[in-house]
């Protein structure tokens, strides 16, 4: 198995995996462990279990205590990176 997967799981997490959340305080409380570079805030619009039309309010309530650069990554920057979008950050 070491030939197929030579590194520990944490190696692949930071390089290949993104988590997403909405209405999930635990996800934000875990940022110090999982890092802020692989987490995104989802809206799930137009699904019925989404935060729409109150998405902005939900995001502000969940992330209001975080530094603005961290919020910017979670709500926009990380998705741009993950999807390889050619947008100005």
N, C-alpha and C positions, 0 to 999 in steps of 0.2 A: 504493500500500500504506500510506503514511503516514496517509491518511484513515481507513483501516480499523483500523490498529493504530498510534495516534499515539505511544505511549510505548515505551521500551526494555523488553525482557523482564523486567528486574528490577522494574519497576513492577508487573507483573501477578503476579509470584512472591509478593511480600509481601502482596498483597491477595487473591489467589485460589487459591494453590497450597499444598498440604501434602504433605510427604514422609513416608513411614513406613518403619520399619526394625525388624528383630529380628536379633540376631546379626550386627551390622554396625558394627564399630569405625570404619570409614571415615566413616560417616554422622555419628557423634559427633565425630570429628576435624575435620569440616567445619563445625561449628556457628559458628565465628568468621566464616566466609564466608557461609553461608546464613542464619544467625540461628537463634535458639532458639524463635521464635514460630510457626514453620511446620513443625515436626517432631513426629511422634508415634511412640510405641513400640507396635508391634502384637504381638498374641499369636497371631493366626491360629487360635485355637481354634475348632472342633475339627479343623482340617486336620491331616494326618499330618506335615507339615513344620513344625509349630508348636513352640514352646518348652514347651508344656504337658506334663507337670505341674510343670515346673521354671522357669516363667516368672519368678517373683519372684527366684530365684537368678540367672538369666541377666541380668535387669535390674540387679540389685545389682552383679554383676561388671562389666557394661558401663558403668554410670553412677556407680559408687561414688566416682569422683574428681570428679564435678561438684557444684557448689553445690546445696543442697536446693531452692531456688526454681526452678532450671533443671530438675531432675528432676521436680518437681511439674508443670511445664508439659508436659514431654515425655510423661509417663505418664498425665496426666489433663486438665490445664487446656487444652491446645491442642485436644484432641478435643472438649471441651465447647464451646469457641469455634467450631470448625469446623462442628459439627453443630447449633449454636444451641440447645443444651440448657439448660433452665431449672433448673440445679443450683447449690447453694451450693459455691463453690470452697473 
